Amino acid sequence: MTTKIVLGTATPGGGFPLYGDKLAETINETDSALQVEARNTKGSTENIPLLEAGDLDIALCTGEPFYEAIEGIGRSKANLKIITAMYSTAGMFVVRGDNPAKTISDLKGKPVAFGTKGSGLTILSRYVMEGLGLDQQKDFQPIFLDKAGDGPVMVTDGTAAALWGGGVGWPGFATLAKAGGRFIPPSAEEIAKVRAKFSFLKATTLPANSYAGQTAAIPSVGSWSYVLARPTLSDNIAYALAKAIDKGHAAFVKKLDQAVETTPANTAAAAPSAELIHPGVRKYLKELGL
């Protein structure tokens, strides 16, 4: 008997649908008793209420909306548990190679694409700007996208001066880096300033050669993304998912570079607390000695 599992991702053209499709493939190939179906959504901020309503079984979510949900910021506290840590995301801007801007301050007053309305990356940008004493709405001409895939086009044609994004293998960065784009991260001083204000954000690094022409590692600030479960997902299914993701890790990495960070050890380390890891997953982690 196969168990059907609906996995929520995000809008087409971003990193989440890419990750979700490959994750579903990996789990399905590794454990024939599980049948994961990836489904496009509006992203992290929609995935949380869909999980709470039981409309999704598992879903991808960036760290910022997860943090707001479990802390009850602007809403009641959510009861969502982690299946696995996905990857860490170093947030930053990308501009065209011929753009004279060198710092985030240089982008003030310019049209900037911050991402899609429901994306966790967009929320990350808001926290980073706020940490720097900047206001997304007032200090920039903010553009919020309907589809993640629209961002690189707008930078290429000059509608936007910069695009905010993050992480390894992010499609928007890949497109613009191939076309000679340049990255603008927060400076070391700015990273410290952001983290002093928002301690849940972590110092993160975009590894060297993650994108065309990017030969040096780029330090930044960001968070981990997670696969989350609906409140009623059984321990047995959570355990089976954790095991399939671990056993299929080598195959997953062959399909997708970002998957290199999707490990049981990172799940144990990246979770804000052990209680936020699904009990079924905790059982599997204990078996591994984590």
LINKA-V561967 format. One record per backbone hydrogen bond with DSSP energy under -1.0 kcal/mol. CO is the residue of the C=O (numbers start at 1). NH is the residue of the N-H. Records with the same first field share a line. If there is no record, write none. Layout:
# LINKA-V561967
CO = NH  NH
This chain:
# LINKA-V561967
3 = 35
5 = 37
6 = 57  58
7 = 39
8 = 60
11 = 14
12 = 149
15 = 19
16 = 20
17 = 21
18 = 22
19 = 23
20 = 24
21 = 25
22 = 26
23 = 27
24 = 28
25 = 29
26 = 30
27 = 31
31 = 34
33 = 3
35 = 5
37 = 7
39 = 9
43 = 46  47
44 = 48
46 = 50
47 = 51
48 = 52
49 = 53
50 = 55  56
51 = 54
57 = 230
58 = 8
59 = 228
61 = 226
62 = 66
63 = 67
64 = 68
65 = 69
66 = 70
67 = 71
68 = 73
69 = 78
81 = 229
82 = 278
84 = 227
87 = 225
90 = 167
92 = 165
93 = 184
94 = 163
95 = 182
96 = 99
104 = 107
105 = 108
107 = 110
110 = 141
111 = 161
112 = 143
113 = 164
115 = 145
116 = 119
118 = 45
119 = 123
120 = 124
121 = 125
122 = 126
123 = 127
124 = 128
125 = 129
126 = 130
127 = 131
128 = 132
129 = 134
130 = 133
135 = 139
139 = 109
141 = 112
143 = 114
145 = 117
147 = 150
148 = 151
150 = 154
151 = 155
152 = 156
153 = 157
154 = 159  160
162 = 113
163 = 94
165 = 92
170 = 174
171 = 175
172 = 176
173 = 177
174 = 178
176 = 181
177 = 180
182 = 95
184 = 93
187 = 191
188 = 192
189 = 193
190 = 194
191 = 195
192 = 196
193 = 197
194 = 198
198 = 201
202 = 222
204 = 220
206 = 218
207 = 210
211 = 214
213 = 215
214 = 209
218 = 206
220 = 204
221 = 91
222 = 202
223 = 89
225 = 86
226 = 61
227 = 83  84
228 = 59
230 = 233
234 = 238
235 = 239
236 = 240
237 = 241
238 = 242
239 = 243
240 = 244
241 = 245
242 = 246
243 = 247
244 = 248
246 = 249
248 = 252
249 = 253
250 = 254
251 = 255
252 = 256
256 = 259
257 = 260
258 = 261
259 = 262
261 = 263
263 = 267
264 = 268
265 = 269
266 = 270
267 = 271
273 = 276
274 = 277
276 = 82
278 = 282
279 = 283
280 = 284
281 = 285
282 = 286
283 = 287
284 = 288
285 = 290
286 = 289
